[in-house]
Amino acid sequence: MKNEMNDNLDEFDKYVISYDLNEKMIEFKYKHSYRVMHESDEISYTINLDEDDNYLACLIGLLHDYGRFPQWKEYKTFNDRKSVDHAELGAKILFDEGDIKKYRLATEDYDIVKKAIRNHNKYEMEDNLTVKEKLHCKIIRDADKLDILYSFSNPRIFEIKIDDSDISDIVKEEFKKHKLIKKEDVKTASDKIILYLSFVFDLNYDYSKQTILEKGYYDKILEHIKDKDKFKPYFDEAKKYLKGE
């Protein structure tokens, strides 16, 4: 399936080039898409998926943020609450407007790819997914979170904005319960840091947890935060959770 995937990469590049790659955020999402595809490939390998499912995982990884490009062009933000749900927009362009026909994908797999894209950014996966749909939703949700953490651990890729704001009470409470923080509960820059840390509570695969620990994503993020004393207990708790302590 190497030739099919190469064709997909060519089509995706054509799509992105139709936007302005000189814009930093367009370039960021372009590279993010490729890195998420790579992480999806790694996850699928560690859980011993067959060639067909590996292909689907990689294609979903490549296309999961399809809606980010028109979102940025129109709204100049990646904040879904201030613009549009980028996952729903991506699914609409691909499946309602027909862009998916440009990619090498059997029609019987359309629903799997569509549901994985629509569910990758939600607080939790929708109900009534088939076993295969749920599998691919879990892979893309992990792969996306891994690259977000990688990106924020490297200020050359993306610089975290932090200020002297407090951590909201509801964010503190949900984190203590080991729950993923809801985006609508994020009110301050400090809340956003805790949101990233809470990703660990929504991971599905050992590979994902091991990658965060082995590559030191959280340690690197903490390095770039000035008020370390405020955040260190949360970083320590997230790392304990990753280690199963």
For each residue, the residues with C-beta under 8 A, 3 or more apart:
1: 4 5 51 55
2: 5 6
3: 6 7
4: 1 7 8 55 104
5: 1 2 8 9 55 58 59 104
6: 2 3 9 10
7: 3 4 10 11 103 104
8: 4 5 11 12 59 62 103 104
9: 5 6 12 13 62
10: 6 7 13 14
11: 7 8 14 15 102 103
12: 8 9 15 16 33 62 63 103
13: 9 10 16 17
14: 10 11 17 18
15: 11 12 18 66 69 99 102
16: 12 13 19 21 26 30 33 69
17: 13 14 21
18: 14 15
19: 16 23 26 69 70 72 73
20: 23 26 73
21: 16 17 26 27 30
22: 26 27
23: 19 20 26 27 72
24: 27 28
25: 28 29 72 78
26: 16 19 20 21 22 23 29 30 69 72 73
27: 21 22 23 24 30 31
28: 24 25 31 32 151 157 158
29: 25 26 32 33 65 68 69 72 78
30: 16 21 26 27 33 34
31: 27 28 34 35
32: 28 29 35 36 65 147 151
33: 12 16 29 30 36 37 61 62 63 64 65
34: 30 31 37 38 62
35: 31 32 38 39 147 150
36: 32 33 39 40 61 62 64 65 140 143 144 146 147
37: 33 34 40 41 58 59 61 62 143
38: 34 35 41 42 61
39: 35 36 42 43 61 142 143 146 147 211
40: 36 37 43 44 57 58 60 61 139 140 143
41: 37 38 44 45 54 57 58 61
42: 38 39 45 46 207 211
43: 39 40 46 47 57 139 142 143 205 207 208
44: 40 41 47 49 53 54 57 58 139
45: 41 42 48 49 54
46: 42 43 205 206 207
47: 43 44 205 207
48: 45
49: 44 45 53 54 57
50: 53 54
51: 1 54 55
52: 55 56
53: 44 49 50 56 57 132 135 136
54: 41 44 45 49 50 51 57 58
55: 1 4 5 51 52 58 59
56: 52 53 59 60 109 112 113 136
57: 40 41 43 44 49 53 54 60 61 136 139 140
58: 5 37 40 41 44 54 55 61 62
59: 5 8 37 55 56 62 63 103 105 113
60: 40 56 57 63 64 113 116 117 120 136 139 140
61: 33 36 37 38 39 40 41 57 58 64 139 140 143
62: 8 9 12 33 34 36 37 58 59
63: 12 33 59 60 66 90 94 103 113 117
64: 33 36 60 61 87 90 116 117 120 140 144
65: 29 32 33 36 68 69 86 90
66: 15 63 69 89 90 91 93 94 99 117
67: 70 71 84 85 86 87 88 89 90 91 92 93
68: 29 65 71 72 78 86 90
69: 15 16 19 26 29 65 66 72 73
70: 19 67 73 74 89 93
71: 67 68 74 75 77 78 80 83 84 86 89
72: 19 23 25 26 29 68 69 75 76 77 78
73: 19 20 26 69 70
74: 70 71 83
75: 71 72 82 83 84
76: 72
77: 71 72 82 83
78: 25 29 68 71 72 83 86
79: 82 83
80: 71 83 84 85 86 121 183
81: 183 184
82: 75 77 79
83: 71 74 75 77 78 79 80 86
84: 67 71 75 80 88 89
85: 67 80 88 89 121
86: 65 67 68 71 78 80 83 89 90 121
87: 64 67 90 91 117 118 119 120 121 122
88: 67 84 85 91 92 118
89: 66 67 70 71 84 85 86 92 93
90: 63 64 65 66 67 68 86 87 93 94 117
91: 66 67 87 88 94 95 96 114 117 118
92: 67 88 89 95 96 97
93: 66 67 70 89 90 96 97 99
94: 63 66 90 91 97 98 99 100 113 114 117
95: 91 92 98 100 110 114
96: 91 92 93
97: 92 93 94
98: 94 95 101
99: 15 66 93 94 102 103
100: 94 95 103 105 110 113
101: 98
102: 11 15 99
103: 7 8 11 12 59 63 99 100
104: 4 5 7 8
105: 59 100 109 110 113
106: 109
107: 110
108:
109: 56 105 106 112 113
110: 95 100 105 107 113 114
111: 114 115 133
112: 56 109 115 116 132 133 136
113: 56 59 60 63 94 100 105 109 110 116 117 136
114: 91 94 95 110 111 117 118
115: 111 112 118 119 126 129 133 136 137
116: 60 64 112 113 119 120 133 136 137 139 140
117: 60 63 64 66 87 90 91 94 113 114 120 140
118: 87 88 91 114 115 122 126
119: 87 115 116 122 125 126 129 137 140 141
120: 60 64 87 116 117 137 140 141 144
121: 80 85 86 87 144
122: 87 118 119 125 126
123: 180 182 183
124: 180
125: 119 122 129 134 137 138 141
126: 115 118 119 122 129
127:
128:
129: 115 119 125 126 133 134 137
130: 133 134
131: 134 135
132: 53 112 135 136
133: 111 112 115 116 129 130 136 137
134: 125 129 130 131 137 138
135: 53 131 132 138 139
136: 53 56 57 60 112 113 115 116 132 133 139 140
137: 115 116 119 120 125 129 133 134 140 141
138: 125 134 135 141 142 204 205
139: 40 43 44 57 60 61 116 135 136 142 143 204 205
140: 36 40 57 60 61 64 116 117 119 120 136 137 143 144
141: 119 120 125 137 138 144 145 202 204
142: 39 43 138 139 145 146 203 204 205 207 208
143: 36 37 39 40 43 61 139 140 146 147
144: 36 64 120 121 140 141 147 148
145: 141 142 148 149 199 202 203 208
146: 36 39 142 143 149 150 208 211 212
147: 32 35 36 39 143 144 150 151
148: 144 145 151 152 196 199
149: 145 146 152 153 196 199 212 217 218 221
150: 35 146 147 153 154 157 215 217
151: 28 32 147 148 154 157 158
152: 148 149 158 160 196 217 221
153: 149 150 215 216 217 218 220 221
154: 150 151 157 158 220
155: 158 159 160 224
156:
157: 28 150 151 154
158: 28 151 152 154 155
159: 155 224
160: 152 155 192 193 221 224 225
161: 189 192
162: 189 190 193 225 226 227
163: 188 189 190
164: 227
165: 188 189 190 191
166: 188 190
167: 171 172 188 190 191 194 230
168: 171 172 185 186 187 188 191
169: 172 173
170: 173 174 185
171: 167 168 174 175 181 185 186 191 194 195
172: 167 168 169 175 176 194
173: 169 170 176 177
174: 170 171 177 179 180 181 182 185 198
175: 171 172 178 179 181 194 197 198 234 237
176: 172 173
177: 173 174
178: 175 201 241
179: 174 175 198 201
180: 123 124 174 198 199 201 202
181: 171 174 175 185 186 191 194 195 198
182: 123 174 185 186
183: 80 81 123 186 195
184: 81
185: 168 170 171 174 181 182 191
186: 168 171 181 182 183 191 192 195
187: 168 191
188: 163 165 166 167 168 191 192
189: 161 162 163 165 192 193
190: 162 163 165 166 167 193 194 230 231
191: 165 167 168 171 181 185 186 187 188 194 195
192: 160 161 186 188 189 195 196
193: 160 162 189 190 196 197 221 225 231 234
194: 167 171 172 175 181 190 191 197 198 231 234
195: 171 181 183 186 191 192 198 199
196: 148 149 152 192 193 199 221
197: 175 193 194 200 218 234 235 237 238
198: 174 175 179 180 181 194 195 201 202 238
199: 145 148 149 180 195 196 202 203
200: 197 203 209 212 238 241 242
201: 178 179 180 198 241
202: 141 145 180 198 199
203: 142 145 199 200 208 209
204: 138 139 141 142 208
205: 43 46 47 138 139 142 208 209
206: 46 209 210
207: 42 43 46 47 142 210 211
208: 43 142 145 146 203 204 205 211 212
209: 200 203 205 206 212 213 242
210: 206 207 213 214
211: 39 42 146 207 208 214 215 217
212: 146 149 200 208 209 215 217 218 242
213: 209 210 216 239 242 243
214: 210 211
215: 150 153 211 212
216: 153 213 219 220
217: 149 150 152 153 211 212 220 221
218: 149 153 197 212 221 222 235 238 239
219: 216 222 223 235
220: 153 154 216 217 223 224
221: 149 152 153 160 193 196 217 218 224 225 235
222: 218 219 225 228 231 232 235
223: 219 220
224: 155 159 160 220 221
225: 160 162 193 221 222 228 231
226: 162
227: 162 164 230 231
228: 222 225 231 232
229: 232
230: 167 190 227
231: 190 193 194 222 225 227 228 234 235
232: 222 228 229 235 236
233: 236 237
234: 175 193 194 197 231 237 238
235: 197 218 219 221 222 231 232 238 239
236: 232 233 239 240
237: 175 197 233 234 240 241
238: 197 198 200 218 234 235 241 242
239: 213 218 235 236 242 243
240: 236 237 243 245
241: 178 200 201 237 238 244 245
242: 200 209 212 213 238 239
243: 213 239 240
244: 241
245: 240 241
